[in-house]
């Protein structure tokens, strides 16, 4: 296999084209076909959740038309590591392809991380938590300041700082953001709040706006009765500004019960579980990432 001579590296800062001598997604001069078996996932990949729906759609497209856009990889430890295009690589495997078009680049960990972050941000693929963790990697691994990160990805320093603050939320609240149950705007008011998990459950159950959340937290910090729980427990529609008569400790007990049920389900099923009660019903979500996980779950359920 002949290897392409990489172009001279450039500093990142104006998008992907600043990293490569030419846009690797244009033309075919630099494209090589590599076996899927020689390519590995990138541990620096900022995205941790891949939509099953989007993967299925892409898999169907690849089965019909093939991989139309090459992925970008870098040689490392006797194989190739994905820099850009993990979704295409996954879908190609599902489509039972054995090879995939690639552009090979010699990149450092820092360059690979920066490239992956910008590519995902340009595609709007990262959750707020994934973005925050990606920024944190740039701070920890490259010694960047918040201003440096903002310059790299083209946003303000304040926006970087606000995104990073989301990592101060409890893991369970961060998971709700990752799952799309909670927005960064809704969750931001909960940062530093001891009852963050409790309020996050209420926000999801009642689908509160960011403004409603701000008001609820403001009242709570003033020592006033927090809103919502009584109305939810009694299946009463909740209007803006309405207040329950339930004390904060009663809300905490309710939240503790939910957490215990989730832990019991995780133990029984061996997979991540989220429980979202709403009125007399609710939603139970069981997450799996591989076919083996699904097979394990079906076996546990006796199916």
N, C-alpha and C positions, 0 to 999 in steps of 0.2 A: 504494500500500500504506500503510495507516494504521499508525502505530507506537504501541505501548502505552506509556503514561507509567510509567516505573519507580518503584517505591516507594522510600522513603528507605532508604539502606543501613544495615545494622546490622553490628556486629562479630561475627565468627565465634567460636564457642566452645561452643555447645550443639547442634551439629549443623546440618543444612541449614536448618531452620526459623528459625534465628537470622539467617541471611543474607537471607531473603526475608520480606516482610510477611505472606505467607501461603504455605503449602506449595504450590509450583508443580505438584506432582503430584496435587493434589486439585482436583476441579472443572474447569470449562472456561472460566471467565470471562476468563482471561488468555491463553488458547491461540489462536495464529494458525497458519495453514497456510502454509508457505514452500516454495518449490521446492528440491529437493535440490541443484540446481546453484548455489544462492546460499549454500550452507553449506560451510564449510571445517573441516578438522581443527584441533584446538588443539595448537600446539607445546608448550604447558605440560602436556599430558595426561601424568599420571604412569605410566599403563599403556602398555607398549610391545609386549606380546605378547597377541594375541587368539586364544582357542581356536577352531580351525576347527570343531570339533564343536559348540560352543555357538553359533557364528555360523550354522552350517547349521540347527540346531534353531530358532533365532530366525527365520531367513529363512523356513522352512517355516510357522511360526506366523503371520508377517506376511502371507504369501501367502494364508493361510486366513482370518485375522481382522483384518488390518490392524494399524497401530501403535496399541496401546491406551493407551500412556503417552507423553505428549509429551516431547521432549528440551528441554534448556535451552540457549539460545544468547545470545551478546552481539554487538551491532553493532560492527564494526571494519573500517576501511579499505575501505568500500564493499561489504562482504559481511557474513555472519554467521559467528561462530566458535563451535564446540561447547564448552559448559562441562560439561554432563552428558548422556550418552546416545550416545557415539560408536558403541557396538556396535549400538544400534538404527538409527543413521544408516547404518552399513555394511550391515546386514541389509536395510534398506529399499531401498538401491541394488541389492543382489543380487536382491531380490524384484521389481525393475524398476518400483518406484514412482517417480513424478516429484515428489511432494510429501510433506511430513511435518509432523505437528503440533508446534508449538514454543511455548515460553514465552521471551519476549525480556527480558533484564535488562541494565542498564547496570552493568558490573563492571570494576574495575581488574584488572591482571594478577595482583596479589596475591590479590584476592578470588576470581578465577577459579581460580587454582591451589589455594587453600585449599578451595574448594568441590569441585573435582575430586578432591582427596586424600580428603576426608571421605566423599564419595559412594562412591568405590572401596573405601575401608576398611570402610564399612558393609556393602558387598556382598561383602567378602572377596575382591576381584578382583585385588589387587596381589601380586606376588611380593615376597619380602623385599628384593630388590635394588631393585625399582621403588619400594618404600616408602622405602628409604634414600635413593634419589636425590630423591624428592619432598620428604623432610625437608630434605635438603641445599639444595634450591631455596628453601625457606622461610628457612633460615639465611642463604643468600647474597643473596637478592633482597629479603627483608624485614628483615634484620638481627636476626632472632629468636635467642634463646638456646635451648638444649636444653629448658629448663623451659617457655619460651613455646610451643614446638612441642608438647610434651606436653599442655599445657593446651588448645591448639587442637584436638587430635585425641583427647583424653580418655584418655591413657595416662601412665604415670610417666616422669619425667625419665630414670631409669636405662634404661627400655625404649627410649626414643629414642636414647640414647647407644649402647646395645648394637646397635641396628639400624644406626646410622650407621657403626659399626666394621666392618661387612661390606664397606664400600666400600674398605677397606684390603687386601682380598683381590685376588689377580691377576685380570685380566679373564676368563681362561678358567674360573676357579673361580666367579666371579660368573655366568658364562653357564650353568654347571651348575645353579646355584640358580634362575636364571630359567627353565630348561627343566624344572624339577621333578625333576632327577636327584639333587640334593643339597638337604638341608634347612638352614635357618639354624642349627639346633641342631648338626647334624653339622659345618657349616663353621666355626662360631665358634671352635673349638679350633685351627683352622689359621691364624688371623689372626696375622701377623707371622712365620710360619714360612717360611724360604727354600724348603723342599720342599713348599709347600702344594699345588701342582699334582700332584705325585707322589702325595701322600697322598689327594688328592681322587679321583684315578683308582682307587686301591685301595678307597676307601670305596664308590664307585659299583659297582665290580665285585663286591664282597663284601656289599653292602647292610648295612654296619655300623650299629649304633645309635650315638646321640650318646655314650652312656657308653663304648662300646668305642673310639670315636674319642678321647675324652679320655684313656683309658688308653694307647692307642697313642702319642699325642703326648707324654704324660708320660714314658713309657719312652724315647722318642727324645731328649727334652730332657736326660735323665739320661745320655745317651751309650750307651744299650743298643741292641741290635739291634732295628730296627723289625719289627713283625709282618707277616704275611700273604703277602708276595710269593712265597716259595718254595712255599707251599701252593697258591697260585693258579697258578703256572707249572706245577706238577706235577699240577694238577687234583685236589688233595686237599681234601676238605671241611674248612672252617676252623672250629674251635671257639673259644670265648672263652678268652683267656689263652694261646693257642698262639703260638709264636714261630718265625719262619723263621731260617735260618742265613745269609741273604743280607745283605751289607753295604749301607749306605745308597747308596754310589756305584753299585752294581749296579742298585738300584731306579731311580736317576736316569737311567741309560742306557736302561732300559726305557721310562720316561716320555718321554725325548727321541725315541725311535723312534716312539712314538705321535704326538707332536706333529709330527714331520716328515711322517708319513703324512697327517695331517690337513691340513697346509699344502699338500702335493702335490695332495690331492683338491680343496681350495679353488681352487687354481690351475687345475686341469683342468676343474672344473665351474662355477666362477664364482659359487658360492653357499656360505653357511656350512655347515660339515660338522663333525660330532662322531663320533669313533670310540671305541667302548667295548668292548674285548676282554674276554671272560670264558671262561676255560678254553680249549677248542679252537675256540670260536666267538666270538660277540660281536654287537654292534649298530652299524650305520652309519646315522646320521641326517643327512638333507639338508634344510635349512630354506629355504622360499621364502615370500614375503609377498604376491606378486601373481600373477595369471594369466600375465603376461608372463615372470615368473621361471620358472614351471613350463614354459611353452612353450620357453624358452631351454634348460632342463635336458633336456627330451625331445629337443630337436634335438641337443644335445651327445651324448646317448646313442643317437642314430640311430633314434629312434622317431617 
